[in-house]
Amino acid sequence: MSFNGNEGQFVTLAEASQWTANFRETSCFQGIHAQFYGKSKIQDILRQPGCVGIRVYRALDDLGVPIVVLVGTDANENDLYNGLILEKGTQCPPYCGGDGNPLQG
């Protein structure tokens, strides 16, 4: 299989809300609901030569806090690891926006 830049599937809010709730009920959940990454950083990754999308790795930082690492990927399924690698997003909490977000529970 090769990537064409159209991978992934949109899901409903109900599905996404249930899945984030499922995660919050596991031992993996350490109080971090999400990470925010700015549009310009994501566009920088996507503008790299040959990049057709972004792969997201689950990881633990040096303090043992779950994070994600984002890296561009080419059509041959290869990570562009010699290019831009994104982390250090803004965590939620405390930066979560308004109340009532069903993804945050």
Helices and strands as residue ranges (DSSP letters): H 13-24, E 34-36, H 39-46, E 51-60, E 66-74, E 85-86, E 90-92
